[in-house]
Amino acid sequence: MALYTVLGSFTDQGIRNIKETTHRAEAVEAAARKAGVTVKSIQWTLGAYDLVCQFEAADDQAITAFGLAIGMQGNVRTQTLRTFTRDEMNAILSRLPG
C-alpha cells in the first residue's frame, strides 16, 4: 500500500457549512472504506491549509479516483502528495549511483 498526504482547503461552500466538517470527515472515512482506501488520519490545521490527511491506497489510480469523488461534493479543494516512509526513502536512496 502506498501512503499519501492530502492538503485540503475549504471552498466557499465548505466554510459556509463549517459546523458539519466533523460529520463530513466521518462520511469521508466511510467513502474511503468503500473505495479500498485506508484513512490514517484527518486533522484540522491553522495556516495555508485547513486540513491535513493521510491515506493508504493500493496505487495512484485508487487515491485519485477517491480524491475526485470527494472533490465532486464541493466542500474542499485538495492537493495530494505521494508520501514515503523512512524505509521506502532508504530503498530509493539505495538506487542512486555512487
NURO-905326 format. One record per atom (N, C-alpha, C): x, y, z; atom name. Coordinates in Angstrom, 3 decimals, padded with zeros to 6 digits, always signed. Layout:
residues N
ATOM       east      north         up   atome
ATOM          X          Y          Z      CA
...
***
This chain:
residues 98
ATOM       east      north         up   atome
ATOM   +000.843   -001.179   +000.000       N
ATOM   +000.000   +000.000   +000.000      CA
ATOM   +000.892   +001.248   +000.000       C
ATOM   +000.486   +002.221   -000.777       N
ATOM   +001.212   +003.491   -000.856      CA
ATOM   +000.582   +004.493   +000.112       C
ATOM   +001.419   +005.378   +000.637       N
ATOM   +000.979   +006.396   +001.583      CA
ATOM   +000.843   +007.732   +000.866       C
ATOM   -000.215   +008.470   +001.183       N
ATOM   -000.481   +009.770   +000.563      CA
ATOM   -000.837   +010.778   +001.649       C
ATOM   -000.309   +011.978   +001.518       N
ATOM   -000.685   +013.096   +002.368      CA
ATOM   -001.535   +014.025   +001.520       C
ATOM   -002.693   +014.402   +002.034       N
ATOM   -003.604   +015.270   +001.297      CA
ATOM   -003.768   +016.566   +002.088       C
ATOM   -003.483   +017.675   +001.412       N
ATOM   -003.671   +019.006   +001.985      CA
ATOM   -005.001   +019.532   +001.469       C
ATOM   -005.847   +020.014   +002.356       N
ATOM   -007.177   +020.470   +001.947      CA
ATOM   -007.448   +021.909   +002.339       C
ATOM   -008.171   +022.597   +001.477       N
ATOM   -008.628   +023.962   +001.738      CA
ATOM   -010.135   +024.001   +001.538       C
ATOM   -010.841   +024.590   +002.497       N
ATOM   -012.286   +024.682   +002.369      CA
ATOM   -012.659   +025.588   +001.196       C
ATOM   -013.663   +025.183   +000.451       N
ATOM   -014.262   +026.042   -000.568      CA
ATOM   -015.232   +026.986   +000.122       C
ATOM   -015.812   +027.903   -000.633       N
ATOM   -016.848   +028.779   -000.065      CA
ATOM   -017.975   +027.951   +000.525       C
ATOM   -018.388   +026.914   -000.195       N
ATOM   -019.451   +026.027   +000.296      CA
ATOM   -019.018   +025.337   +001.587       C
ATOM   -017.789   +024.852   +001.623       N
ATOM   -017.282   +024.158   +002.804      CA
ATOM   -017.231   +025.038   +004.032       C
ATOM   -016.839   +026.287   +003.867       N
ATOM   -016.752   +027.187   +005.018      CA
ATOM   -018.138   +027.651   +005.462       C
ATOM   -019.073   +027.799   +004.495       N
ATOM   -020.451   +028.156   +004.882      CA
ATOM   -021.064   +027.069   +005.757       C
ATOM   -020.658   +025.843   +005.522       N
ATOM   -021.195   +024.701   +006.266      CA
ATOM   -020.155   +024.126   +007.234       C
ATOM   -019.313   +024.982   +007.808       N
ATOM   -018.190   +024.533   +008.629      CA
ATOM   -018.636   +023.699   +009.826       C
ATOM   -019.809   +023.963   +010.352       N
ATOM   -020.270   +023.202   +011.518      CA
ATOM   -020.466   +021.714   +011.209       C
ATOM   -020.490   +021.370   +009.936       N
ATOM   -020.661   +019.976   +009.523      CA
ATOM   -019.323   +019.284   +009.222       C
ATOM   -018.201   +019.978   +009.426       N
ATOM   -016.911   +019.444   +008.979      CA
ATOM   -016.556   +018.106   +009.616       C
ATOM   -016.849   +017.917   +010.898       N
ATOM   -016.514   +016.628   +011.510      CA
ATOM   -017.439   +015.522   +011.009       C
ATOM   -018.668   +015.866   +010.694       N
ATOM   -019.595   +014.881   +010.117      CA
ATOM   -019.153   +014.525   +008.698       C
ATOM   -018.662   +015.533   +007.964       N
ATOM   -018.139   +015.249   +006.615      CA
ATOM   -016.921   +014.342   +006.697       C
ATOM   -016.102   +014.517   +007.724       N
ATOM   -014.935   +013.642   +007.902      CA
ATOM   -015.375   +012.193   +008.092       C
ATOM   -016.448   +011.987   +008.844       N
ATOM   -016.984   +010.630   +009.022      CA
ATOM   -017.452   +010.065   +007.683       C
ATOM   -018.067   +010.918   +006.862       N
ATOM   -018.510   +010.472   +005.537      CA
ATOM   -017.306   +010.141   +004.651       C
ATOM   -016.232   +010.908   +004.780       N
ATOM   -015.000   +010.619   +004.031      CA
ATOM   -014.452   +009.255   +004.441       C
ATOM   -014.445   +008.972   +005.732       N
ATOM   -013.959   +007.679   +006.210      CA
ATOM   -014.794   +006.532   +005.639       C
ATOM   -016.102   +006.703   +005.599       N
ATOM   -016.978   +005.666   +005.044      CA
ATOM   -016.741   +005.498   +003.548       C
ATOM   -016.602   +006.612   +002.826       N
ATOM   -016.340   +006.545   +001.381      CA
ATOM   -014.986   +005.898   +001.110       C
ATOM   -014.008   +006.184   +001.954       N
ATOM   -012.682   +005.585   +001.790      CA
ATOM   -012.764   +004.070   +001.913       C
ATOM   -013.473   +003.598   +002.923       N
ATOM   -013.612   +002.146   +003.097      CA
ATOM   -014.203   +001.509   +001.848       C
ATOM   -015.232   +002.134   +001.284       N
ATOM   -015.871   +001.599   +000.075      CA
ATOM   -014.926   +001.614   -001.120       C
ATOM   -014.022   +002.587   -001.153       N
ATOM   -013.087   +002.725   -002.275      CA
ATOM   -011.805   +001.906   -002.078       C
ATOM   -011.703   +001.221   -000.940       N
ATOM   -010.495   +000.448   -000.672      CA
ATOM   -009.320   +001.305   -000.230       C
ATOM   -009.611   +002.501   +000.282       N
ATOM   -008.596   +003.429   +000.765      CA
ATOM   -008.676   +003.442   +002.293       C
ATOM   -007.523   +003.443   +002.946       N
ATOM   -007.472   +003.464   +004.405      CA
ATOM   -007.171   +004.873   +004.894       C
ATOM   -007.991   +005.371   +005.803       N
ATOM   -007.749   +006.680   +006.421      CA
ATOM   -006.799   +006.459   +007.585       C
ATOM   -005.634   +007.097   +007.529       N
ATOM   -004.667   +007.037   +008.624      CA
ATOM   -004.922   +008.169   +009.616       C
ATOM   -005.249   +009.362   +009.108       N
ATOM   -005.573   +010.487   +009.987      CA
ATOM   -006.268   +011.588   +009.193       C
ATOM   -007.096   +012.335   +009.893       N
ATOM   -007.703   +013.571   +009.384      CA
ATOM   -007.508   +014.598   +010.490       C
ATOM   -006.833   +015.693   +010.162       N
ATOM   -006.556   +016.723   +011.158      CA
ATOM   -006.890   +018.092   +010.593       C
ATOM   -007.444   +018.942   +011.434       N
ATOM   -007.765   +020.321   +011.074      CA
ATOM   -006.576   +021.187   +011.483       C
ATOM   -006.227   +022.155   +010.648       N
ATOM   -004.994   +022.906   +010.873      CA
ATOM   -005.211   +024.414   +010.757       C
ATOM   -004.250   +025.149   +011.262       N
ATOM   -004.150   +026.589   +011.063      CA
ATOM   -003.097   +026.820   +009.982       C
ATOM   -003.221   +027.894   +009.243       N
ATOM   -002.193   +028.198   +008.255      CA
ATOM   -002.735   +028.132   +006.839       C
ATOM   -001.875   +027.807   +005.910       N
ATOM   -002.218   +027.835   +004.492      CA
ATOM   -003.268   +026.787   +004.112       C
ATOM   -003.343   +025.700   +004.866       N
ATOM   -004.310   +024.636   +004.585      CA
ATOM   -005.213   +024.449   +005.797       C
ATOM   -006.445   +024.037   +005.539       N
ATOM   -007.424   +023.823   +006.600      CA
ATOM   -007.408   +022.397   +007.136       C
ATOM   -006.927   +021.468   +006.315       N
ATOM   -006.904   +020.051   +006.675      CA
ATOM   -005.600   +019.423   +006.210       C
ATOM   -005.129   +018.453   +006.983       N
ATOM   -004.039   +017.582   +006.562      CA
ATOM   -004.505   +016.162   +006.854       C
ATOM   -004.510   +015.337   +005.816       N
ATOM   -004.994   +013.961   +005.955      CA
ATOM   -003.938   +012.999   +005.439       C
ATOM   -003.931   +011.804   +006.013       N
ATOM   -003.066   +010.753   +005.494      CA
ATOM   -003.927   +009.554   +005.152       C
ATOM   -003.656   +008.997   +003.969       N
ATOM   -004.379   +007.840   +003.464      CA
ATOM   -003.397   +006.800   +002.959       C
ATOM   -003.834   +005.554   +002.956       N
ATOM   -003.122   +004.479   +002.272      CA
ATOM   -004.023   +003.969   +001.163       C
ATOM   -003.423   +003.741   +000.008       N
ATOM   -004.174   +003.210   -001.125      CA
ATOM   -003.270   +002.267   -001.914       C
ATOM   -003.883   +001.419   -002.698       N
ATOM   -003.125   +000.440   -003.471      CA
ATOM   -002.227   +001.101   -004.509       C
ATOM   -002.703   +002.216   -005.076       N
ATOM   -001.931   +002.856   -006.138      CA
ATOM   -002.451   +004.265   -006.392       C
ATOM   -001.773   +004.982   -007.291       N
ATOM   -002.147   +006.361   -007.604      CA
ATOM   -003.558   +006.455   -008.177       C
ATOM   -003.954   +005.463   -008.949       N
ATOM   -005.289   +005.489   -009.552      CA
ATOM   -006.375   +005.424   -008.483       C
ATOM   -006.178   +004.587   -007.474       N
ATOM   -007.185   +004.437   -006.416      CA
ATOM   -007.343   +005.733   -005.616       C
ATOM   -006.231   +006.353   -005.229       N
ATOM   -006.326   +007.591   -004.439      CA
ATOM   -006.860   +008.732   -005.295       C
ATOM   -006.533   +008.735   -006.587       N
ATOM   -007.024   +009.790   -007.477      CA
ATOM   -008.532   +009.697   -007.652       C
ATOM   -009.044   +008.488   -007.891       N
ATOM   -010.492   +008.307   -008.032      CA
ATOM   -011.207   +008.699   -006.739       C
ATOM   -010.656   +008.297   -005.612       N
ATOM   -011.237   +008.653   -004.314      CA
ATOM   -011.228   +010.170   -004.121       C
ATOM   -010.105   +010.808   -004.417       N
ATOM   -009.993   +012.255   -004.272      CA
ATOM   -010.961   +013.009   -005.166       C
ATOM   -011.122   +012.540   -006.385       N
ATOM   -012.062   +013.182   -007.302      CA
ATOM   -013.498   +013.049   -006.793       C
ATOM   -013.828   +011.878   -006.248       N
ATOM   -015.177   +011.672   -005.702      CA
ATOM   -015.434   +012.616   -004.529       C
ATOM   -014.437   +012.803   -003.673       N
ATOM   -014.591   +013.731   -002.547      CA
ATOM   -014.700   +015.164   -003.069       C
ATOM   -013.876   +015.513   -004.042       N
ATOM   -013.900   +016.852   -004.621      CA
ATOM   -015.226   +017.201   -005.270       C
ATOM   -015.886   +016.214   -005.842       N
ATOM   -017.173   +016.442   -006.502      CA
ATOM   -018.227   +016.964   -005.526       C
ATOM   -018.044   +016.731   -004.241       N
ATOM   -019.016   +017.184   -003.254      CA
ATOM   -018.934   +018.695   -003.017       C
ATOM   -017.808   +019.297   -003.398       N
ATOM   -017.710   +020.749   -003.410      CA
ATOM   -017.322   +021.440   -002.114       C
ATOM   -016.907   +020.691   -001.097       N
ATOM   -016.591   +021.309   +000.189      CA
ATOM   -015.116   +021.621   +000.397       C
ATOM   -014.258   +020.968   -000.367       N
ATOM   -012.821   +021.110   -000.149      CA
ATOM   -012.064   +020.954   -001.472       C
ATOM   -010.989   +021.718   -001.600       N
ATOM   -010.045   +021.546   -002.710      CA
ATOM   -008.822   +020.876   -002.120       C
ATOM   -008.246   +019.945   -002.848       N
ATOM   -007.151   +019.169   -002.284      CA
ATOM   -005.896   +019.211   -003.144       C
ATOM   -004.796   +018.942   -002.486       N
ATOM   -003.518   +018.722   -003.144      CA
ATOM   -002.986   +017.420   -002.557       C
ATOM   -002.740   +016.433   -003.399       N
ATOM   -002.319   +015.118   -002.944      CA
ATOM   -000.829   +014.935   -003.181       C
ATOM   -000.146   +014.487   -002.149       N
ATOM   +001.300   +014.272   -002.198      CA
ATOM   +001.596   +012.801   -001.944       C
ATOM   +002.347   +012.165   -002.832       N
ATOM   +002.813   +010.797   -002.563      CA
ATOM   +003.836   +010.917   -001.448       C
ATOM   +003.668   +010.130   -000.407       N
ATOM   +004.480   +010.232   +000.796      CA
ATOM   +005.277   +008.942   +000.971       C
ATOM   +006.534   +009.082   +001.396       N
ATOM   +007.400   +007.920   +001.569      CA
ATOM   +007.820   +007.772   +003.027       C
ATOM   +007.795   +006.549   +003.524       N
ATOM   +008.297   +006.258   +004.859      CA
ATOM   +009.828   +006.287   +004.831       C
ATOM   +010.436   +006.238   +005.992       N
ATOM   +011.900   +006.190   +006.068      CA
ATOM   +012.442   +004.970   +005.315       C
ATOM   +011.821   +003.800   +005.509       N
ATOM   +012.285   +002.594   +004.820      CA
ATOM   +012.154   +002.730   +003.303       C
ATOM   +011.042   +003.297   +002.852       N
ATOM   +010.869   +003.500   +001.408      CA
ATOM   +011.909   +004.471   +000.869       C
ATOM   +012.183   +005.526   +001.618       N
ATOM   +013.175   +006.502   +001.179      CA
ATOM   +014.569   +005.882   +001.136       C
ATOM   +014.887   +005.046   +002.127       N
ATOM   +016.177   +004.359   +002.114      CA
ATOM   +016.298   +003.436   +000.905       C
ATOM   +015.207   +002.773   +000.530       N
ATOM   +015.221   +001.919   -000.662      CA
ATOM   +015.455   +002.759   -001.923       C
ATOM   +014.847   +003.923   -001.967       N
ATOM   +015.049   +004.822   -003.113      CA
ATOM   +016.503   +005.284   -003.152       C
ATOM   +017.025   +005.691   -002.021       N
ATOM   +018.401   +006.171   -001.963      CA
ATOM   +019.404   +005.093   -002.346       C
ATOM   +019.066   +003.842   -002.042       N
ATOM   +019.985   +002.748   -002.376      CA
ATOM   +020.124   +002.545   -003.890       C
ATOM   +019.221   +003.106   -004.653       N
ATOM   +019.274   +003.008   -006.111      CA
ATOM   +020.151   +004.067   -006.752       C
ATOM   +020.577   +005.044   -005.960       N
ATOM   +021.395   +006.134   -006.503      CA
ATOM   +022.812   +005.650   -006.767       C
ATOM   +023.421   +006.155   -007.819       N
ATOM   +024.808   +005.764   -008.096      CA
ATOM   +025.758   +006.347   -007.055       C
ATOM   +026.870   +005.651   -006.874       N
ATOM   +027.966   +006.148   -006.021      CA
ATOM   +027.645   +006.017   -004.616       C
***
